Amino acid sequence: MFNIDFNSVVIWLLPNKLRTIFNVAWLKALISQIVVVYNNFISYRTQTLYKLNHNSQVCYIESALNDAFDSSDRRIYITDAGGEVVTLINRDTDLDALIISDDVEGGIIIHNDSAYYGGSYDFIVNIPYQFSEADLYRLKGIVDYYKLAGKRFDVVVNI
């Protein structure tokens, strides 16, 4: 419905007697700005249809992120925040437990803060490598566009 070949339309609408190279070239020059506006419209329509085909479900957010940043390997995924508790390890040589956390001095970091219960995040976006600052802002913009209002997220690099 939206596929219009303006070069063919110009030739079709021109009477046979007037179909000279000069007239066809002149009419194509006249409609060149219409072609530019038409191409902008088609680009906008494609982007809008893509956005309408995605919503706030996790699979669609993952799809949008992988389409934008990792289209070949599709390694970006989303996990729920929370669900992991701080683990205490008792060594035989110590009487006190060793706390595995990054909030306590002397603790060992195993997971980031967003993975523990009581964190301030609702979900975690896991990325396979460190993004540049511009790509990170773009990623956050895409997630902000599709996520539900009031949901908070964290971006974690999984190496």
Secondary structure per residue as TSV (DSSP state, phi and psi in degrees):
chain	resnum	aa	ss	phi	psi
A	1	M	-	360.0	-36.5
A	2	F	-	-101.2	5.4
A	3	N	-	-88.6	103.4
A	4	I	-	-121.1	126.6
A	5	D	-	-100.0	98.2
A	6	F	H	-65.3	-30.3
A	7	N	H	-63.7	-40.5
A	8	S	H	-71.2	-37.6
A	9	V	H	-62.9	-40.3
A	10	V	H	-60.9	-42.8
A	11	I	H	-70.6	-40.5
A	12	W	H	-64.4	-39.1
A	13	L	H	-82.2	-10.2
A	14	L	S	-86.1	130.0
A	15	P	-	-60.6	153.1
A	16	N	G	-57.5	-37.3
A	17	K	G	-68.4	-25.5
A	18	L	G	-97.9	5.0
A	19	R	-	-81.9	67.3
A	20	T	-	-100.7	164.1
A	21	I	H	-61.9	-39.7
A	22	F	H	-64.7	-46.4
A	23	N	H	-65.0	-42.0
A	24	V	H	-64.4	-43.9
A	25	A	H	-65.0	-38.7
A	26	W	H	-65.2	-43.6
A	27	L	H	-67.9	-36.4
A	28	K	H	-65.4	-35.9
A	29	A	H	-66.8	-36.5
A	30	L	H	-66.3	-36.5
A	31	I	T	-94.3	5.9
A	32	S	H	-60.0	-37.9
A	33	Q	H	-71.8	-30.8
A	34	I	H	-65.4	-39.2
A	35	V	H	-63.7	-39.7
A	36	V	H	-62.9	-46.4
A	37	V	H	-63.8	-40.6
A	38	Y	H	-62.6	-43.0
A	39	N	H	-65.4	-37.4
A	40	N	H	-64.0	-40.0
A	41	F	H	-62.7	-44.6
A	42	I	H	-63.8	-40.7
A	43	S	H	-63.2	-45.0
A	44	Y	H	-63.6	-40.9
A	45	R	H	-63.2	-41.6
A	46	T	H	-63.8	-44.2
A	47	Q	H	-64.3	-40.6
A	48	T	H	-67.1	-41.4
A	49	L	H	-64.4	-37.1
A	50	Y	H	-62.9	-44.6
A	51	K	H	-66.0	-35.7
A	52	L	H	-71.6	-24.8
A	53	N	T	-81.2	-6.0
A	54	H	-	-118.3	145.6
A	55	N	-	-135.3	-158.7
A	56	S	S	-88.5	8.6
A	57	Q	S	-70.3	149.2
A	58	V	H	-58.6	-42.0
A	59	C	H	-63.4	-34.8
A	60	Y	H	-75.9	-36.8
A	61	I	H	-65.7	-43.7
A	62	E	H	-59.6	-42.1
A	63	S	H	-62.7	-44.5
A	64	A	H	-64.3	-41.0
A	65	L	H	-67.6	-43.0
A	66	N	H	-68.2	-35.3
A	67	D	H	-63.3	-36.5
A	68	A	H	-81.0	-35.8
A	69	F	H	-119.6	-30.3
A	70	D	-	-142.1	62.7
A	71	S	T	-70.0	-26.0
A	72	S	T	-84.6	-47.4
A	73	D	T	-94.7	-24.6
A	74	R	-	54.0	57.8
A	75	R	-	-98.5	-1.5
A	76	I	-	-83.8	129.8
A	77	Y	E	-143.5	164.6
A	78	I	E	-118.4	134.8
A	79	T	E	-124.8	160.9
A	80	D	E	-74.0	144.3
A	81	A	S	-83.1	153.0
A	82	G	-	82.6	-177.9
A	83	G	-	97.7	-15.9
A	84	E	B	-113.6	139.4
A	85	V	-	-109.2	160.3
A	86	V	-	-68.3	126.3
A	87	T	-	-97.7	133.3
A	88	L	E	-103.0	132.3
A	89	I	E	-114.9	123.9
A	90	N	E	-98.2	119.5
A	91	R	-	-92.0	151.7
A	92	D	T	-64.8	-28.8
A	93	T	T	-82.9	-17.9
A	94	D	-	-107.1	151.4
A	95	L	S	-89.1	-26.5
A	96	D	S	-97.3	153.5
A	97	A	E	-77.1	148.2
A	98	L	E	-91.7	123.5
A	99	I	E	-90.0	126.9
A	100	I	-	-97.9	93.8
A	101	S	-	-163.3	159.7
A	102	D	S	-100.8	2.5
A	103	D	S	-87.7	-16.8
A	104	V	S	-108.4	139.2
A	105	E	T	-63.4	135.2
A	106	G	T	84.8	-0.2
A	107	G	-	-78.0	161.2
A	108	I	-	-104.8	131.0
A	109	I	-	-84.7	119.4
A	110	I	-	-111.7	-41.9
A	111	H	S	-129.7	164.3
A	112	N	-	-80.6	168.0
A	113	D	G	-61.8	-31.1
A	114	S	G	-71.8	-10.6
A	115	A	G	-86.7	-12.2
A	116	Y	B	-92.3	159.1
A	117	Y	T	-61.6	150.3
A	118	G	T	79.3	5.6
A	119	G	-	-71.6	169.8
A	120	S	S	-96.2	13.2
A	121	Y	-	-112.0	149.6
A	122	D	S	-95.9	-32.5
A	123	F	E	-151.7	164.2
A	124	I	E	-122.3	131.1
A	125	V	E	-96.8	115.9
A	126	N	E	-96.9	123.0
A	127	I	E	-114.1	148.3
A	128	P	S	-80.4	-16.7
A	129	Y	S	-152.6	166.1
A	130	Q	-	-72.6	122.2
A	131	F	-	-84.3	157.9
A	132	S	-	-69.5	166.4
A	133	E	H	-63.2	-38.9
A	134	A	H	-65.5	-42.7
A	135	D	H	-66.9	-33.9
A	136	L	H	-66.1	-41.2
A	137	Y	H	-64.5	-38.5
A	138	R	H	-65.4	-42.2
A	139	L	H	-60.7	-46.7
A	140	K	H	-63.9	-35.1
A	141	G	H	-65.3	-41.1
A	142	I	H	-65.3	-44.7
A	143	V	H	-65.3	-41.6
A	144	D	H	-61.9	-34.9
A	145	Y	H	-66.2	-41.3
A	146	Y	H	-94.2	-24.2
A	147	K	S	-71.4	160.8
A	148	L	-	-71.5	151.0
A	149	A	T	-65.3	137.2
A	150	G	T	90.5	-8.8
A	151	K	-	-85.5	139.3
A	152	R	-	-114.1	148.6
A	153	F	E	-140.5	162.2
A	154	D	E	-128.2	150.4
A	155	V	E	-109.1	123.6
A	156	V	E	-123.8	134.4
A	157	V	E	-89.9	121.5
A	158	N	-	-104.8	106.4
A	159	I	-	-97.2	360.0
